[in-house]
Amino acid sequence: MKLAERMTGLGQETAFLVLVKARELEAQGRDIVHLEVGEPDFDTPAHIIEAACRALQSGYTHYNPSAGLPELRQAIAEDVSQSRGIKVNPKQVVVTPGAKPIMFFTLLALAGPGDEVIYPNPGFPIYESMINFVGAKAVPLRLAEEKDFCCDTDELRSKVTPRTKLIIINSPHNPCGSTLCREDLQAIAEMALKHDITVLADEIYGRISYDGDFASITQFPGMQERTIILDGFSKTYAMTGWRLGYGVMPETLAEQMAKLMSNSNSCTATFTQIAGVAALQGPQDEAYKMVAAFKERRNLIVKGLNSIPGIRCVMPKGAFYVFPNVKEVIKRGKFANCKALAEHLLTEAGVALMSGTAFGEYGEGYLRLSYANSIPNIQKALDRISEAVAKLG
């Protein structure tokens, strides 16, 4: 069977490949600390589970509108209006099975051969994969450690051409944990308005922010009309397996997104949407506790990594990842690259983590560790990494 040419540029999220290798080692009796997958280690709050169970028992097991249940679209519109300080109506909301379809649908709807899409690098690998898949040109914007992995707006300005159709931003950021300040967002907004560019704002980690209030580019004049907000329930409410995400965008684009939903997934599972209403409108205590726990873990892992000779780590401001610089360790251990070091730490130290290049070419020399794990396990991982690095001489 001969595949279509477009399949050659399709990548994948390599965290799941590392997870498979880690599980194989565990099957052999090895003890592995999992810091590879970006998934909260907390259970979904009980009231959300109960809402889903009630929905199932009440017959919410059938098709629903492709754009989502009216009650969830209304709840999302109210929540986004409140959290971003903007005015959103339900017709601007499209509910999807997870947030990734919003990336895919945005690129399918707005970009194609001859177009250019600027995206953060290091960055979530599906950005580049989907840009390539739709035939557009992927234009990486380097996030540099010396700028705390924030956007260099001057460099971004140099990347914009008459062919630029879309700029992708992600704040708080995966894998670096950095956030875009209001000054950066304003500069990006000015560029978008000047050059008639649409922005895909990946705000999936918006509620996992530790230092100051979360800012959205939609808060700047003229940007709500040219921005697609990507968000969902996986991170904030520990609902990764529920597959429930959404996009907020201009109504005309939402109508096209609903068509893409109809042609691909028909609709998002009905009972999970009822759970989403409960998540947004119910108590938020568990979400706040989770963020507080992540902040404590962040402080521990950053201090621990910075205490290991040859490693330095910027303090992240959001999400639940650290992106330490390990170039000296790579050199000392004569590893070919950061991927080789990551494999060494998995097989020799029993710590599953990600190489920086899993998030793009500019991730070379770095590792990504998720601190969505318990403090005892994080401390165990730090001890093992420290010991493994010490053995390199």
C-alpha positions in Angstrom: 0.0 0.0 0.0 1.5 3.3 -1.1 1.0 6.1 1.3 0.1 9.7 0.3 3.1 12.0 0.1 1.8 14.2 2.9 2.3 11.3 5.4 6.1 11.6 5.1 6.1 14.8 7.1 3.8 13.6 9.8 5.5 13.4 13.2 4.2 12.3 16.6 4.4 13.0 20.3 7.5 11.1 21.3 6.6 11.2 25.0 4.5 8.1 24.4 7.4 6.3 22.7 9.5 6.9 25.8 6.7 5.7 28.0 6.6 2.4 26.0 10.3 1.9 26.6 9.9 2.7 30.2 7.1 0.2 30.5 9.2 -2.5 28.9 11.9 -1.9 31.5 9.3 -2.1 34.2 8.1 -5.4 32.8 11.7 -6.7 33.3 11.6 -5.7 37.0 13.2 -2.3 36.8 12.0 0.6 39.0 11.4 3.6 36.8 10.5 7.1 37.8 8.2 8.6 35.2 8.9 12.2 34.4 8.2 11.9 30.6 4.5 12.3 30.0 2.8 15.7 30.6 -0.1 14.4 32.6 -1.3 15.5 36.1 -0.9 12.7 38.5 -4.1 13.7 40.4 -7.5 12.0 40.0 -10.3 13.9 38.2 -12.3 15.6 41.0 -15.2 13.5 42.3 -18.0 15.9 41.4 -16.9 15.8 37.7 -16.9 12.0 37.7 -20.3 12.0 39.4 -21.7 14.3 36.8 -20.5 12.0 34.0 -22.1 9.0 35.7 -25.4 10.8 36.1 -25.2 11.8 32.4 -24.7 8.2 31.3 -27.6 7.0 33.5 -29.8 9.8 32.1 -29.3 8.9 28.5 -26.5 11.2 27.4 -25.2 8.5 25.1 -26.3 9.8 21.7 -25.1 12.2 19.0 -25.0 15.9 19.8 -24.3 19.0 17.6 -20.9 18.9 16.0 -19.9 22.2 17.6 -20.8 20.8 21.1 -23.7 20.8 23.5 -25.4 24.2 23.9 -25.0 24.0 27.7 -21.2 23.4 27.5 -20.7 26.0 24.8 -22.5 28.5 27.1 -20.4 27.5 30.1 -17.2 27.8 28.2 -18.2 31.2 26.8 -19.0 32.4 30.3 -15.7 31.0 31.7 -13.5 32.5 29.0 -15.3 35.8 29.3 -14.5 35.9 33.0 -11.0 34.5 32.9 -9.8 36.7 30.0 -11.9 39.8 30.6 -13.4 39.6 27.1 -16.9 39.1 25.7 -17.5 35.7 24.2 -20.8 34.2 23.0 -21.5 30.5 22.6 -21.5 30.6 18.8 -17.7 31.4 19.0 -17.1 28.0 20.8 -16.3 24.7 19.2 -16.0 21.6 21.4 -13.6 18.9 20.3 -12.4 15.5 21.6 -9.2 16.9 23.2 -7.6 20.1 22.3 -5.3 18.8 19.5 -8.1 18.9 16.9 -8.2 22.7 17.3 -4.5 22.8 16.1 -5.4 20.5 13.2 -8.6 22.3 12.2 -7.0 25.7 12.4 -4.2 24.7 10.1 -6.5 22.9 7.7 -8.8 26.0 7.6 -6.2 28.7 7.3 -2.9 27.4 5.9 -1.8 25.5 2.8 0.9 25.2 0.2 2.8 28.5 -0.3 1.7 29.8 3.2 4.1 30.2 6.2 3.3 29.5 9.8 5.5 30.7 12.6 5.7 28.5 15.7 7.8 28.3 18.9 10.8 26.0 18.9 11.4 24.3 21.3 7.7 23.8 21.3 4.9 21.2 21.3 5.9 18.8 18.5 2.4 18.6 16.9 2.7 22.2 15.8 5.4 21.5 13.3 4.0 18.1 12.4 0.6 19.6 11.4 2.1 22.6 9.6 4.0 20.1 7.4 1.0 17.9 7.0 -1.1 20.7 5.4 1.7 21.6 3.1 2.6 25.0 4.6 6.1 26.0 5.4 7.0 25.7 9.1 9.0 28.7 10.3 10.6 28.1 13.7 10.9 30.9 16.2 13.8 30.1 18.6 13.1 30.4 22.3 16.4 31.1 23.9 17.5 30.2 27.5 19.2 33.6 27.8 15.7 35.2 27.5 14.2 32.7 29.9 12.7 30.9 26.9 10.4 33.8 26.2 9.6 35.2 22.7 12.2 37.5 21.1 9.8 39.9 19.5 12.5 41.4 17.3 13.4 38.0 15.9 9.7 37.3 15.4 9.4 40.5 13.5 12.2 39.3 11.2 10.4 36.1 10.5 7.2 37.7 9.2 6.8 37.8 5.4 3.9 38.5 3.1 3.3 34.7 3.1 2.8 34.5 6.9 -0.7 33.3 7.5 -0.5 32.2 11.1 1.6 32.7 14.3 1.3 30.1 17.0 2.0 31.1 20.6 1.9 28.9 23.7 1.8 30.5 27.2 2.4 29.0 29.7 4.7 27.0 27.5 5.4 23.3 26.9 8.3 22.3 27.2 10.0 25.3 28.8 7.4 26.5 31.4 7.9 30.1 30.2 5.1 32.7 29.9 4.6 35.6 27.6 4.4 38.9 29.5 1.9 41.6 28.4 4.6 43.6 26.6 5.5 40.6 24.5 1.8 39.9 23.7 1.2 43.5 22.8 4.2 43.4 20.4 2.8 40.2 18.8 -0.6 41.8 18.6 0.7 44.8 16.8 2.5 42.6 14.3 -0.6 40.5 13.7 -2.7 43.6 13.1 -0.2 45.3 10.9 0.3 42.3 8.6 -3.2 40.8 8.8 -2.0 37.6 10.5 -4.1 35.2 12.5 -2.9 34.0 15.9 -3.4 30.5 17.4 -3.1 31.0 21.1 -2.5 27.7 22.9 -3.6 28.5 26.4 -4.1 24.9 27.7 -1.9 25.7 30.7 -3.4 29.1 31.4 -4.6 28.1 34.9 -1.3 26.6 35.9 0.5 29.8 36.4 2.6 30.6 39.4 3.9 34.2 39.1 1.3 36.9 38.4 -1.9 36.9 36.5 -2.3 35.0 33.3 -2.5 37.2 30.2 -4.2 36.4 26.9 -3.5 38.1 23.5 -7.2 38.4 23.1 -7.2 41.1 25.7 -5.6 43.6 23.2 -7.8 45.7 20.9 -8.6 44.0 17.6 -7.1 40.6 18.6 -10.3 38.8 19.6 -11.3 39.1 15.9 -8.1 37.4 14.7 -7.3 34.9 17.4 -8.2 31.2 18.0 -7.9 30.3 21.7 -7.0 26.7 22.2 -7.9 25.3 25.7 -9.4 22.3 27.4 -10.0 20.3 30.5 -7.0 17.9 30.5 -4.5 19.9 32.5 -6.6 22.0 34.9 -9.0 19.3 35.9 -6.8 16.2 35.5 -9.0 15.0 32.7 -6.4 13.8 30.1 -8.3 10.6 29.3 -11.6 12.2 29.0 -10.6 13.9 25.7 -12.4 17.2 26.0 -11.1 20.4 24.5 -12.3 23.5 22.8 -11.5 26.5 20.7 -12.8 30.0 20.9 -12.7 32.0 17.7 -14.7 34.4 15.4 -18.1 33.0 14.6 -17.4 32.7 10.9 -14.4 30.5 11.6 -16.4 28.5 14.2 -18.9 27.6 11.5 -16.1 26.1 9.4 -14.5 24.3 12.4 -17.9 22.7 13.1 -17.9 21.4 9.5 -14.5 19.9 10.1 -15.8 18.3 13.2 -18.7 16.9 11.3 -16.5 15.4 8.7 -14.0 13.9 11.1 -15.4 13.1 14.5 -19.1 13.8 14.1 -19.2 15.2 17.6 -17.5 15.0 21.0 -18.8 12.4 23.5 -22.0 13.7 25.0 -21.5 12.5 28.6 -18.0 13.9 28.8 -19.4 17.3 27.8 -21.8 17.2 30.7 -18.8 16.5 32.9 -17.2 19.6 31.4 -20.1 21.7 32.5 -19.6 20.4 36.0 -15.9 21.1 35.9 -16.4 24.8 34.9 -19.4 25.5 37.1 -18.6 23.3 40.1 -16.1 23.9 43.0 -12.6 24.8 41.9 -10.9 23.8 45.2 -9.2 20.7 43.7 -7.8 22.6 40.8 -6.3 25.2 43.1 -4.8 22.5 45.3 -3.2 20.9 42.3 -1.6 24.1 41.2 -0.3 24.7 44.7 1.2 21.2 44.7 2.8 21.8 41.3 4.4 25.0 42.6 6.0 23.2 45.5 7.3 20.5 43.2 8.6 23.1 40.8 10.7 24.7 43.5 12.1 21.3 44.6 13.1 20.1 41.1 14.6 23.4 40.0 16.7 23.6 43.2 17.7 19.9 42.9 18.7 20.2 39.2 20.7 23.4 39.8 22.7 21.6 42.6 24.0 18.9 40.1 27.3 20.0 38.6 27.0 20.5 34.8 23.2 21.2 34.9 21.5 24.6 35.1 17.8 25.2 35.1 15.7 28.3 34.5 12.8 28.7 37.0 9.5 28.1 35.0 6.6 30.4 35.5 3.8 28.0 34.5 2.8 24.5 33.3 4.5 21.6 35.0 7.8 21.2 33.1 11.4 22.1 33.5 13.9 22.4 30.6 17.4 22.2 32.1 20.5 22.9 30.1 22.7 19.7 30.1 25.3 20.6 27.5 28.1 20.2 29.9 26.9 16.7 30.9 26.6 15.7 27.3 30.2 16.9 26.6 31.5 15.2 29.8 29.9 11.9 29.0 30.8 12.1 25.3 27.2 11.6 24.3 26.3 12.3 20.7 23.4 14.5 21.7 20.7 15.1 24.3 18.7 12.2 23.0 21.5 9.8 23.8 21.8 11.3 27.3 18.1 10.9 27.9 18.3 7.2 26.8 21.2 6.7 29.2 19.3 8.2 32.1 16.4 5.9 31.4 18.4 2.7 31.0 21.1 3.3 33.5 19.4 5.5 36.1 15.8 4.5 35.8 14.5 8.0 35.1 12.2 8.4 32.1 12.4 12.0 30.7 12.4 13.7 27.3 15.2 14.9 25.1 15.0 18.5 24.2 15.1 17.7 20.5 11.7 15.9 20.9 10.4 19.5 20.9 12.4 20.8 17.9 15.9 21.4 16.7 16.6 24.3 19.1 16.0 21.9 22.0 19.4 20.3 21.5 21.4 20.4 24.7 18.4 20.3 27.0 16.1 17.8 28.6 12.4 18.1 29.6 11.2 16.8 32.9 7.6 16.8 33.9 7.1 17.4 37.7 3.6 16.0 37.6 4.7 13.4 40.0 5.0 13.1 43.8 7.7 14.8 45.8 9.2 11.5 46.9 9.4 10.3 43.3 10.9 13.7 42.1 13.5 13.4 44.9 14.3 9.9 43.9 14.7 11.0 40.3 17.0 13.8 41.3 19.1 11.5 43.4 19.4 9.1 40.5 20.3 11.8 38.0 22.9 13.2 40.3 24.5 9.8 40.8 24.5 9.0 37.1 26.1 12.4 36.3 28.7 11.9 39.0 29.7 8.6 37.4 30.6 10.4 34.2 33.6 11.9 35.8 
